[in-house]
Amino acid sequence: MIIKQRELSKVLEKLRSLNQRLSDNHLEKIRVHSDLQKKLAEERGEKAIDFFLQFLDQELFHFLHTIRIPDGQGFFQIDTLILSPFFILIIEVKNWRGTILFGGNGQVTRIREDGRKEGFPNPVPQANLQRYRLQKWLLQSGFNNIPIHTMVVISFPSTIIKSTNQQAIPKEVIHNNQLMFKINTLAHKRKQVISLDVLHQIADEMMAAHTPEDKNILETYGVQQAELIKGVICDNCSFSSMIWQLSKMHCPKCEFISEDSYLTAINDYSLLINREAKNSELRDFLQIDSPHIVKRLMHREGFAFIGNTNGRKYLLNERN
C-alpha cells in the first residue's frame, strides 16, 4: 500500500525553471543544466524501483516515498521507506552506470563507459546513518524495539558491481531487479513484531512530520533576480516572450497560440522569486503592460489573494 506517493522534488522543479530562465551565456548556466540532468537521473532511478515494489503484498507492505523528517540535527531524507509487520526497511537508490568498485577505504569508485573515474562516499554508512536517525526518531515518538534494515539499490541492472580487494561486496548492495526477492526473503525469516495498527500510527506520525525541501534556488547558484529571462516563454519554440492578444498568448516568432501559457510563467515566479506577488510584479515578470489584464487572468484562474487595491498580493500556490 502506498502511504506517500513519490513526488516530484521541489529542487527539480526549481532547477527546470531556473535552467529555462537563464541565458546560454550566463556563468551559472552550465552548472545549473548539469545539476538538472543529475536530478532527472535521480528521479528516474527512484521511479525504476517502483516497478519491482508493486509485486510485493500490498496489504503487508506500506510504502512512503521521498520522506523527509526533522530531528535534532536537521533533516534526514529517505528515498523509499517500507513499513511491514516484520521490520522497517530503508532503501537508498543510487543511479550509477558503468562499473562500481567498492574499496576498503570507505570509498566507491565509479568507472564510466568512457573510462573516466569518479570517487563517491560508500552509500552503506550513509544508509546506516539514516537508520540510526530513524531509530532515534521512532524511540522519541514512542515506538520501541522495531528492527530496521537497509538496502542500497543500484537502479541500472547493467551496472557492474565489484570489490577492489578480497573483501566481499557489501551485502546491502543489490540491483533493482533483486529488490522484490530480497524483501520477501527477509520477511520470511522474521516473525511479526508490529501490528498493523501500530504500522498505521507510525505512518501517520511520519506523514505529519514530513517537511519537503524548499531552498532558495537563486541564492544557491548566486543568481540575481534581474538576471532571469522575463516574459511568457513559448511552449513550442522557447521564444521569450509571448504577447497577449485577443484573450490568448501569441508567439511572434513561430505564431503558436495558447490560452494559458502564462500559468507556467506564474509558476516560475513562484518557484524562483516569491510565492506572493503584486499585480505590478507580475506585470513586470510576465511582460504584460495592462494591470487590468493581469487582474483578470488572476481572477480567472482562481488565485487567492490578501489585501485590497494597491496592497493586494496574490498567493501563487493557492487557487480556488
LUMLO-918332 format. One record per residue (C-alpha): x, y, z; residue number from 1. Coordinates in steps of 0.25 Angstrom, whole numbers, padded with zeros to 4 digits. Last residue first. Example, Ala and Ser with C-alpha at 12.3 -4.5 7.8 and 13.67 -1.06 7.14 Angstrom:
BEGIN
<margu X="0055" Y="-0004" Z="0029" pos="2"/>
<margu X="0049" Y="-0018" Z="0031" pos="1"/>
***
This chain:
BEGIN
<margu X="-0039" Y="0113" Z="-0023" pos="320"/>
<margu X="-0024" Y="0114" Z="-0025" pos="319"/>
<margu X="-0013" Y="0115" Z="-0015" pos="318"/>
<margu X="0001" Y="0114" Z="-0018" pos="317"/>
<margu X="0002" Y="0128" Z="-0025" pos="316"/>
<margu X="-0004" Y="0135" Z="-0013" pos="315"/>
<margu X="-0007" Y="0148" Z="-0020" pos="314"/>
<margu X="-0004" Y="0161" Z="-0012" pos="313"/>
<margu X="-0013" Y="0173" Z="-0011" pos="312"/>
<margu X="-0007" Y="0186" Z="-0006" pos="311"/>
<margu X="-0011" Y="0195" Z="-0017" pos="310"/>
<margu X="-0026" Y="0191" Z="-0016" pos="309"/>
<margu X="-0028" Y="0181" Z="-0005" pos="308"/>
<margu X="-0021" Y="0171" Z="0004" pos="307"/>
<margu X="-0019" Y="0156" Z="0002" pos="306"/>
<margu X="-0021" Y="0148" Z="-0010" pos="305"/>
<margu X="-0025" Y="0134" Z="-0015" pos="304"/>
<margu X="-0023" Y="0130" Z="-0029" pos="303"/>
<margu X="-0035" Y="0126" Z="-0037" pos="302"/>
<margu X="-0030" Y="0125" Z="-0051" pos="301"/>
<margu X="-0040" Y="0135" Z="-0056" pos="300"/>
<margu X="-0037" Y="0144" Z="-0044" pos="299"/>
<margu X="-0022" Y="0144" Z="-0047" pos="298"/>
<margu X="-0024" Y="0146" Z="-0062" pos="297"/>
<margu X="-0034" Y="0158" Z="-0060" pos="296"/>
<margu X="-0024" Y="0165" Z="-0051" pos="295"/>
<margu X="-0013" Y="0163" Z="-0061" pos="294"/>
<margu X="-0021" Y="0168" Z="-0072" pos="293"/>
<margu X="-0026" Y="0180" Z="-0063" pos="292"/>
<margu X="-0011" Y="0183" Z="-0059" pos="291"/>
<margu X="-0008" Y="0185" Z="-0074" pos="290"/>
<margu X="0006" Y="0184" Z="-0079" pos="289"/>
<margu X="0009" Y="0169" Z="-0079" pos="288"/>
<margu X="0023" Y="0166" Z="-0079" pos="287"/>
<margu X="0020" Y="0153" Z="-0070" pos="286"/>
<margu X="0031" Y="0157" Z="-0060" pos="285"/>
<margu X="0028" Y="0172" Z="-0060" pos="284"/>
<margu X="0013" Y="0170" Z="-0060" pos="283"/>
<margu X="0014" Y="0160" Z="-0049" pos="282"/>
<margu X="0022" Y="0170" Z="-0040" pos="281"/>
<margu X="0011" Y="0181" Z="-0043" pos="280"/>
<margu X="0000" Y="0172" Z="-0039" pos="279"/>
<margu X="0006" Y="0169" Z="-0026" pos="278"/>
<margu X="0013" Y="0155" Z="-0024" pos="277"/>
<margu X="0013" Y="0144" Z="-0013" pos="276"/>
<margu X="0020" Y="0131" Z="-0014" pos="275"/>
<margu X="0033" Y="0138" Z="-0017" pos="274"/>
<margu X="0045" Y="0138" Z="-0027" pos="273"/>
<margu X="0049" Y="0125" Z="-0033" pos="272"/>
<margu X="0038" Y="0115" Z="-0031" pos="271"/>
<margu X="0026" Y="0125" Z="-0030" pos="270"/>
<margu X="0032" Y="0133" Z="-0042" pos="269"/>
<margu X="0033" Y="0120" Z="-0050" pos="268"/>
<margu X="0019" Y="0116" Z="-0046" pos="267"/>
<margu X="0014" Y="0130" Z="-0052" pos="266"/>
<margu X="0022" Y="0127" Z="-0064" pos="265"/>
<margu X="0016" Y="0113" Z="-0066" pos="264"/>
<margu X="0002" Y="0119" Z="-0064" pos="263"/>
<margu X="0004" Y="0130" Z="-0075" pos="262"/>
<margu X="0004" Y="0118" Z="-0085" pos="261"/>
<margu X="-0011" Y="0118" Z="-0082" pos="260"/>
<margu X="-0019" Y="0121" Z="-0095" pos="259"/>
<margu X="-0008" Y="0117" Z="-0105" pos="258"/>
<margu X="-0005" Y="0121" Z="-0119" pos="257"/>
<margu X="0008" Y="0118" Z="-0127" pos="256"/>
<margu X="0012" Y="0128" Z="-0137" pos="255"/>
<margu X="0026" Y="0123" Z="-0138" pos="254"/>
<margu X="0033" Y="0136" Z="-0135" pos="253"/>
<margu X="0022" Y="0146" Z="-0130" pos="252"/>
<margu X="0017" Y="0135" Z="-0120" pos="251"/>
<margu X="0002" Y="0138" Z="-0117" pos="250"/>
<margu X="-0004" Y="0137" Z="-0103" pos="249"/>
<margu X="-0019" Y="0138" Z="-0103" pos="248"/>
<margu X="-0030" Y="0147" Z="-0100" pos="247"/>
<margu X="-0030" Y="0155" Z="-0113" pos="246"/>
<margu X="-0015" Y="0158" Z="-0112" pos="245"/>
<margu X="-0005" Y="0155" Z="-0100" pos="244"/>
<margu X="0009" Y="0154" Z="-0106" pos="243"/>
<margu X="0019" Y="0143" Z="-0104" pos="242"/>
<margu X="0033" Y="0146" Z="-0099" pos="241"/>
<margu X="0042" Y="0140" Z="-0100" pos="240"/>
<margu X="0044" Y="0129" Z="-0110" pos="239"/>
<margu X="0044" Y="0114" Z="-0105" pos="238"/>
<margu X="0039" Y="0109" Z="-0119" pos="237"/>
<margu X="0026" Y="0102" Z="-0116" pos="236"/>
<margu X="0023" Y="0105" Z="-0101" pos="235"/>
<margu X="0026" Y="0120" Z="-0103" pos="234"/>
<margu X="0032" Y="0126" Z="-0091" pos="233"/>
<margu X="0024" Y="0136" Z="-0084" pos="232"/>
<margu X="0032" Y="0148" Z="-0080" pos="231"/>
<margu X="0045" Y="0150" Z="-0073" pos="230"/>
<margu X="0059" Y="0144" Z="-0074" pos="229"/>
<margu X="0065" Y="0144" Z="-0061" pos="228"/>
<margu X="0078" Y="0153" Z="-0058" pos="227"/>
<margu X="0070" Y="0163" Z="-0050" pos="226"/>
<margu X="0066" Y="0153" Z="-0040" pos="225"/>
<margu X="0081" Y="0151" Z="-0037" pos="224"/>
<margu X="0087" Y="0137" Z="-0038" pos="223"/>
<margu X="0097" Y="0133" Z="-0027" pos="222"/>
<margu X="0095" Y="0118" Z="-0030" pos="221"/>
<margu X="0089" Y="0114" Z="-0017" pos="220"/>
<margu X="0083" Y="0128" Z="-0014" pos="219"/>
<margu X="0075" Y="0127" Z="-0027" pos="218"/>
<margu X="0070" Y="0113" Z="-0023" pos="217"/>
<margu X="0065" Y="0118" Z="-0009" pos="216"/>
<margu X="0062" Y="0104" Z="-0002" pos="215"/>
<margu X="0049" Y="0097" Z="-0001" pos="214"/>
<margu X="0051" Y="0083" Z="0004" pos="213"/>
<margu X="0038" Y="0076" Z="0007" pos="212"/>
<margu X="0035" Y="0074" Z="0022" pos="211"/>
<margu X="0029" Y="0061" Z="0027" pos="210"/>
<margu X="0026" Y="0061" Z="0042" pos="209"/>
<margu X="0011" Y="0059" Z="0040" pos="208"/>
<margu X="0013" Y="0048" Z="0029" pos="207"/>
<margu X="0023" Y="0041" Z="0039" pos="206"/>
<margu X="0013" Y="0041" Z="0050" pos="205"/>
<margu X="0002" Y="0035" Z="0041" pos="204"/>
<margu X="0011" Y="0025" Z="0036" pos="203"/>
<margu X="0016" Y="0021" Z="0050" pos="202"/>
<margu X="0001" Y="0020" Z="0055" pos="201"/>
<margu X="-0002" Y="0012" Z="0042" pos="200"/>
<margu X="0009" Y="0002" Z="0046" pos="199"/>
<margu X="0004" Y="0001" Z="0060" pos="198"/>
<margu X="-0010" Y="-0003" Z="0055" pos="197"/>
<margu X="-0004" Y="-0013" Z="0046" pos="196"/>
<margu X="0003" Y="-0019" Z="0058" pos="195"/>
<margu X="0018" Y="-0020" Z="0059" pos="194"/>
<margu X="0027" Y="-0031" Z="0063" pos="193"/>
<margu X="0023" Y="-0042" Z="0053" pos="192"/>
<margu X="0033" Y="-0052" Z="0052" pos="191"/>
<margu X="0045" Y="-0051" Z="0042" pos="190"/>
<margu X="0052" Y="-0060" Z="0032" pos="189"/>
<margu X="0040" Y="-0060" Z="0022" pos="188"/>
<margu X="0041" Y="-0045" Z="0022" pos="187"/>
<margu X="0056" Y="-0044" Z="0018" pos="186"/>
<margu X="0053" Y="-0054" Z="0007" pos="185"/>
<margu X="0041" Y="-0045" Z="0002" pos="184"/>
<margu X="0050" Y="-0033" Z="0003" pos="183"/>
<margu X="0062" Y="-0039" Z="-0005" pos="182"/>
<margu X="0052" Y="-0045" Z="-0016" pos="181"/>
<margu X="0046" Y="-0031" Z="-0018" pos="180"/>
<margu X="0059" Y="-0024" Z="-0019" pos="179"/>
<margu X="0067" Y="-0033" Z="-0028" pos="178"/>
<margu X="0063" Y="-0026" Z="-0041" pos="177"/>
<margu X="0068" Y="-0013" Z="-0034" pos="176"/>
<margu X="0082" Y="-0017" Z="-0033" pos="175"/>
<margu X="0087" Y="-0020" Z="-0019" pos="174"/>
<margu X="0096" Y="-0014" Z="-0009" pos="173"/>
<margu X="0093" Y="-0018" Z="0006" pos="172"/>
<margu X="0102" Y="-0030" Z="0005" pos="171"/>
<margu X="0114" Y="-0021" Z="0004" pos="170"/>
<margu X="0123" Y="-0026" Z="-0008" pos="169"/>
<margu X="0133" Y="-0036" Z="-0002" pos="168"/>
<margu X="0146" Y="-0032" Z="0004" pos="167"/>
<margu X="0158" Y="-0038" Z="-0004" pos="166"/>
<margu X="0161" Y="-0025" Z="-0011" pos="165"/>
<margu X="0155" Y="-0015" Z="-0021" pos="164"/>
<margu X="0141" Y="-0020" Z="-0020" pos="163"/>
<margu X="0132" Y="-0021" Z="-0032" pos="162"/>
<margu X="0118" Y="-0016" Z="-0037" pos="161"/>
<margu X="0115" Y="-0016" Z="-0051" pos="160"/>
<margu X="0104" Y="-0006" Z="-0055" pos="159"/>
<margu X="0094" Y="-0013" Z="-0066" pos="158"/>
<margu X="0083" Y="-0015" Z="-0056" pos="157"/>
<margu X="0082" Y="0001" Z="-0054" pos="156"/>
<margu X="0076" Y="0006" Z="-0041" pos="155"/>
<margu X="0087" Y="0001" Z="-0032" pos="154"/>
<margu X="0079" Y="-0001" Z="-0019" pos="153"/>
<margu X="0085" Y="0001" Z="-0005" pos="152"/>
<margu X="0077" Y="-0007" Z="0005" pos="151"/>
<margu X="0075" Y="-0004" Z="0020" pos="150"/>
<margu X="0069" Y="-0011" Z="0031" pos="149"/>
<margu X="0061" Y="-0006" Z="0043" pos="148"/>
<margu X="0056" Y="-0015" Z="0054" pos="147"/>
<margu X="0046" Y="-0009" Z="0063" pos="146"/>
<margu X="0049" Y="-0009" Z="0078" pos="145"/>
<margu X="0041" Y="0003" Z="0082" pos="144"/>
<margu X="0031" Y="0013" Z="0076" pos="143"/>
<margu X="0029" Y="0024" Z="0086" pos="142"/>
<margu X="0031" Y="0036" Z="0077" pos="141"/>
<margu X="0045" Y="0039" Z="0083" pos="140"/>
<margu X="0048" Y="0024" Z="0080" pos="139"/>
<margu X="0044" Y="0025" Z="0066" pos="138"/>
<margu X="0053" Y="0038" Z="0064" pos="137"/>
<margu X="0065" Y="0030" Z="0070" pos="136"/>
<margu X="0062" Y="0019" Z="0061" pos="135"/>
<margu X="0061" Y="0028" Z="0049" pos="134"/>
<margu X="0074" Y="0035" Z="0052" pos="133"/>
<margu X="0081" Y="0022" Z="0053" pos="132"/>
<margu X="0075" Y="0016" Z="0041" pos="131"/>
<margu X="0079" Y="0029" Z="0033" pos="130"/>
<margu X="0093" Y="0027" Z="0038" pos="129"/>
<margu X="0093" Y="0013" Z="0033" pos="128"/>
<margu X="0088" Y="0017" Z="0019" pos="127"/>
<margu X="0100" Y="0027" Z="0019" pos="126"/>
<margu X="0110" Y="0016" Z="0024" pos="125"/>
<margu X="0105" Y="0007" Z="0012" pos="124"/>
<margu X="0106" Y="0018" Z="0002" pos="123"/>
<margu X="0121" Y="0018" Z="0001" pos="122"/>
<margu X="0126" Y="0032" Z="-0002" pos="121"/>
<margu X="0128" Y="0035" Z="-0016" pos="120"/>
<margu X="0140" Y="0035" Z="-0025" pos="119"/>
<margu X="0140" Y="0037" Z="-0040" pos="118"/>
<margu X="0147" Y="0030" Z="-0051" pos="117"/>
<margu X="0147" Y="0033" Z="-0066" pos="116"/>
<margu X="0148" Y="0021" Z="-0075" pos="115"/>
<margu X="0137" Y="0025" Z="-0086" pos="114"/>
<margu X="0127" Y="0016" Z="-0080" pos="113"/>
<margu X="0129" Y="0022" Z="-0066" pos="112"/>
<margu X="0138" Y="0016" Z="-0055" pos="111"/>
<margu X="0131" Y="0019" Z="-0042" pos="110"/>
<margu X="0140" Y="0017" Z="-0030" pos="109"/>
<margu X="0134" Y="0015" Z="-0016" pos="108"/>
<margu X="0141" Y="0020" Z="-0003" pos="107"/>
<margu X="0141" Y="0015" Z="0011" pos="106"/>
<margu X="0156" Y="0011" Z="0010" pos="105"/>
<margu X="0154" Y="-0004" Z="0007" pos="104"/>
<margu X="0149" Y="-0001" Z="-0007" pos="103"/>
<margu X="0136" Y="-0004" Z="-0014" pos="102"/>
<margu X="0137" Y="-0003" Z="-0029" pos="101"/>
<margu X="0125" Y="0001" Z="-0038" pos="100"/>
<margu X="0126" Y="-0001" Z="-0053" pos="99"/>
<margu X="0118" Y="0007" Z="-0063" pos="98"/>
<margu X="0105" Y="0014" Z="-0058" pos="97"/>
<margu X="0101" Y="0019" Z="-0044" pos="96"/>
<margu X="0087" Y="0023" Z="-0041" pos="95"/>
<margu X="0088" Y="0020" Z="-0026" pos="94"/>
<margu X="0075" Y="0018" Z="-0018" pos="93"/>
<margu X="0075" Y="0017" Z="-0003" pos="92"/>
<margu X="0064" Y="0008" Z="0002" pos="91"/>
<margu X="0061" Y="0008" Z="0017" pos="90"/>
<margu X="0053" Y="-0005" Z="0022" pos="89"/>
<margu X="0045" Y="-0005" Z="0035" pos="88"/>
<margu X="0042" Y="-0019" Z="0040" pos="87"/>
<margu X="0033" Y="-0031" Z="0041" pos="86"/>
<margu X="0019" Y="-0025" Z="0041" pos="85"/>
<margu X="0024" Y="-0016" Z="0030" pos="84"/>
<margu X="0027" Y="-0002" Z="0027" pos="83"/>
<margu X="0036" Y="0001" Z="0015" pos="82"/>
<margu X="0043" Y="0015" Z="0014" pos="81"/>
<margu X="0047" Y="0019" Z="0000" pos="80"/>
<margu X="0057" Y="0031" Z="-0004" pos="79"/>
<margu X="0059" Y="0034" Z="0011" pos="78"/>
<margu X="0062" Y="0048" Z="0015" pos="77"/>
<margu X="0068" Y="0053" Z="0029" pos="76"/>
<margu X="0066" Y="0067" Z="0034" pos="75"/>
<margu X="0073" Y="0076" Z="0044" pos="74"/>
<margu X="0082" Y="0070" Z="0055" pos="73"/>
<margu X="0071" Y="0070" Z="0066" pos="72"/>
<margu X="0061" Y="0063" Z="0056" pos="71"/>
<margu X="0053" Y="0067" Z="0044" pos="70"/>
<margu X="0047" Y="0056" Z="0035" pos="69"/>
<margu X="0048" Y="0056" Z="0019" pos="68"/>
<margu X="0040" Y="0045" Z="0012" pos="67"/>
<margu X="0043" Y="0043" Z="-0002" pos="66"/>
<margu X="0034" Y="0030" Z="-0003" pos="65"/>
<margu X="0026" Y="0024" Z="0008" pos="64"/>
<margu X="0022" Y="0010" Z="0005" pos="63"/>
<margu X="0014" Y="0000" Z="0013" pos="62"/>
<margu X="0016" Y="-0015" Z="0012" pos="61"/>
<margu X="0006" Y="-0025" Z="0017" pos="60"/>
<margu X="-0006" Y="-0022" Z="0010" pos="59"/>
<margu X="0001" Y="-0018" Z="-0003" pos="58"/>
<margu X="0008" Y="-0032" Z="-0004" pos="57"/>
<margu X="0020" Y="-0029" Z="-0012" pos="56"/>
<margu X="0019" Y="-0029" Z="-0027" pos="55"/>
<margu X="0018" Y="-0014" Z="-0028" pos="54"/>
<margu X="0031" Y="-0012" Z="-0022" pos="53"/>
<margu X="0038" Y="-0017" Z="-0035" pos="52"/>
<margu X="0032" Y="-0006" Z="-0043" pos="51"/>
<margu X="0034" Y="0004" Z="-0033" pos="50"/>
<margu X="0049" Y="0002" Z="-0033" pos="49"/>
<margu X="0050" Y="0010" Z="-0047" pos="48"/>
<margu X="0043" Y="0022" Z="-0040" pos="47"/>
<margu X="0056" Y="0024" Z="-0031" pos="46"/>
<margu X="0065" Y="0023" Z="-0043" pos="45"/>
<margu X="0057" Y="0033" Z="-0052" pos="44"/>
<margu X="0057" Y="0043" Z="-0041" pos="43"/>
<margu X="0072" Y="0042" Z="-0038" pos="42"/>
<margu X="0074" Y="0043" Z="-0053" pos="41"/>
<margu X="0066" Y="0056" Z="-0054" pos="40"/>
<margu X="0074" Y="0061" Z="-0042" pos="39"/>
<margu X="0087" Y="0059" Z="-0049" pos="38"/>
<margu X="0082" Y="0065" Z="-0062" pos="37"/>
<margu X="0077" Y="0078" Z="-0054" pos="36"/>
<margu X="0091" Y="0078" Z="-0047" pos="35"/>
<margu X="0098" Y="0079" Z="-0061" pos="34"/>
<margu X="0088" Y="0090" Z="-0066" pos="33"/>
<margu X="0090" Y="0098" Z="-0054" pos="32"/>
<margu X="0105" Y="0097" Z="-0055" pos="31"/>
<margu X="0106" Y="0100" Z="-0069" pos="30"/>
<margu X="0096" Y="0112" Z="-0068" pos="29"/>
<margu X="0104" Y="0118" Z="-0056" pos="28"/>
<margu X="0112" Y="0128" Z="-0064" pos="27"/>
<margu X="0101" Y="0132" Z="-0072" pos="26"/>
<margu X="0104" Y="0131" Z="-0087" pos="25"/>
<margu X="0092" Y="0122" Z="-0090" pos="24"/>
<margu X="0082" Y="0131" Z="-0084" pos="23"/>
<margu X="0076" Y="0127" Z="-0071" pos="22"/>
<margu X="0061" Y="0125" Z="-0069" pos="21"/>
<margu X="0060" Y="0111" Z="-0075" pos="20"/>
<margu X="0070" Y="0106" Z="-0066" pos="19"/>
<margu X="0064" Y="0113" Z="-0054" pos="18"/>
<margu X="0050" Y="0107" Z="-0057" pos="17"/>
<margu X="0056" Y="0093" Z="-0058" pos="16"/>
<margu X="0065" Y="0095" Z="-0046" pos="15"/>
<margu X="0053" Y="0099" Z="-0038" pos="14"/>
<margu X="0044" Y="0087" Z="-0041" pos="13"/>
<margu X="0056" Y="0078" Z="-0038" pos="12"/>
<margu X="0058" Y="0084" Z="-0025" pos="11"/>
<margu X="0043" Y="0084" Z="-0022" pos="10"/>
<margu X="0044" Y="0069" Z="-0023" pos="9"/>
<margu X="0034" Y="0062" Z="-0032" pos="8"/>
<margu X="0026" Y="0053" Z="-0022" pos="7"/>
<margu X="0027" Y="0038" Z="-0020" pos="6"/>
<margu X="0014" Y="0035" Z="-0013" pos="5"/>
<margu X="0012" Y="0034" Z="0002" pos="4"/>
<margu X="0004" Y="0023" Z="0008" pos="3"/>
<margu X="0006" Y="0014" Z="-0004" pos="2"/>
<margu X="0000" Y="0000" Z="0000" pos="1"/>
***
